[in-house]
Amino acid sequence: MKVDVVLGLQWGDEGKGKIVDYLAPNYAIVARFQGGPNAGHTLKFDGKKFVLHTIPSGIFRPDLINLIGSGVVIDPTTLAKELAALRQAQVDYQDRLLVARKANLILPTHRYIDKASEAAKGKEKIGSTLRGIGPTYMDKTGRNALRVGDIMQSDFQARYDKLKQKHLDLLKMYPPVDFDLATAEAQWLEGVETLRSLTLVDGEYYINKALAEGKKILAEGAQGSMLDIDFGTYPFVTSSNTITAGACTGLGIAPNKIGEVIGITKAYCTRVGAGPFPSELFDETGEFLRKEGQEFGATTGRPRRCGWIDLPQLRYTCMLNGVTQIVVTKMDVLDKFDSIGAATRYIHAGKETADLPYDVCTHDIEAKTIMIRGWNESLEQVSTYEELPEAAKDYLQNIEEYLDTPVTMVSTGPERRKLIVRNN
């Protein structure tokens, strides 16, 4: 049995949560493999909206096991709030939500450092969500971190106090920022008690045992491939590996255990925060995309930058991930366009290329864009691929041919039912 992977192919916000929720009934386990509460996976069904930051998106499917893997960083305060929202929605999670003991903990002082560090950068800010993600991964690689399994140890409080003091000493090098540590710490310790009430497992053994028993597993990524710490638009990236390789290290599975890789892309492109965005639109068209797509961050609420779909960028992330099928989301946002742009090449240092240059973050890069006929009609009533307007089919075919990968699903709205699945 293999582990299938769902991940974003752009800069995040591609609509992964909805796709995981749709696919989940075909699996026994859904597992988050990296990231933390800087992610916001939005699901809409039964007239309700849910935003998950840490918990896998399969939690709303009854009888399905959900695992928060070792590669995830967990803020107990955020997790406790998510669990409270699930209880209010009468979602029974107690026996279905597992947490890997090797997952790292985000401390209140991690968020304190994040805020102080970002403020000190001034105009060179990278657009951190200020959730403490970067400082936590720094402690992880620096071998100073606290992990979920540590909360069950008799000396946990001493370990916590030691790391907290290390952070407070570090904060002395930054200008002061407003942060209520006492309140944040009290909430955090309450969250730790909630975390202790969950089922903690050795995630790597759990996943591999499940595979050996023939159980189907779906790995859920957070953020997007262009935010990968190694292969994204560095330094405007997150602190973890958001590509398929991150599923191996984040869950403790071998590369030969990876099966289907389902890459998610919007029908256009967005980005939150600073960093390069070759196909970005700075005119009324970009503003129209933002309004039509309601492009505001699920985690931060920040307005997203908008532009046309970037096909060379998508080919790059398809290559990195070994994508076997593509899901195109937010097709309905393009309903009112007579023509739709698509970046097909870059102009960099006076030369034309289809590759992302190494120095994309430090040198100007221009997207060479073609215009494709729009369908200029509503997709509201479309429920099958065959019912799509011919121009919409042509648009999807352009994506398939450029990426040499089949489009297997098309989302035409945020609701669970607004998903077109191709029969082939």
Sequence and secondary structure as in RCSB ss.txt:
>XXXX:A:sequence
MKVDVVLGLQWGDEGKGKIVDYLAPNYAIVARFQGGPNAGHTLKFDGKKFVLHTIPSGIFRPDLINLIGSGVVID
PTTLAKELAALRQAQVDYQDRLLVARKANLILPTHRYIDKASEAAKGKEKIGSTLRGIGPTYMDKTGRNALRVGD
IMQSDFQARYDKLKQKHLDLLKMYPPVDFDLATAEAQWLEGVETLRSLTLVDGEYYINKALAEGKKILAEGAQGS
MLDIDFGTYPFVTSSNTITAGACTGLGIAPNKIGEVIGITKAYCTRVGAGPFPSELFDETGEFLRKEGQEFGATT
GRPRRCGWIDLPQLRYTCMLNGVTQIVVTKMDVLDKFDSIGAATRYIHAGKETADLPYDVCTHDIEAKTIMIRGW
NESLEQVSTYEELPEAAKDYLQNIEEYLDTPVTMVSTGPERRKLIVRNN
>XXXX:A:secstr
  EEEEEESSSS S HHHHHHHHGGG SEEEE SB TT  EEEEETTEEEEESSS GGGGSTT EEEE TTBEE 
HHHHHHHHHHHHHTT   TTTEEEETT EE  HHHHHHHHHHHHHTGGG     SSSHHHHHHHHHTT   BGGG
GGSTTHHHHHHHHHHHHHHHHTTS      HHHHHHHHHHHHHHHHTSEEE HHHHHHHHHHTT  EEEE  S G
GG TTTSSTTSS SS  SHHHHHHHHT  GGGEEEEEEEEESSEEE SSS  TTB  SHHHHHHHHHHT B TTT
  B EEE EEHHHHHHHHHHHT  EEEEE GGGGTT SEEEEEEEEEETTEEESS  TTTTTS EEEEEEEEE  
 S  TT  SGGGS HHHHHHHHHHHHHHTS EEEEE SSBTT EEE   
